[in-house]
């Protein structure tokens, strides 16, 4: 069963367990714009495609959590598939 984690720029976290995967409209709502997908090991990470360009705040908690070696911006949705 997949697990989903939303991490805001402030470091607040919300866990979503199971259920249907979010559709495009919901993904865009979560990341507040067009999505970009980062595949990393067992993680699938959705971020705002233009977060840095549009002046969104860095998301240091998500960046550290995902260990992607890049700074993530804005709210981030992470899917973990065991």
Secondary structure, DSSP 8 states (H G I E B T S, - for coil): --EEEEE-TT--EEEEESS----HHHHHHHHTSSEEEEEETTEEEEEETTTTTTT--B-HHHHHHHT-SS--BS-EEEEE--
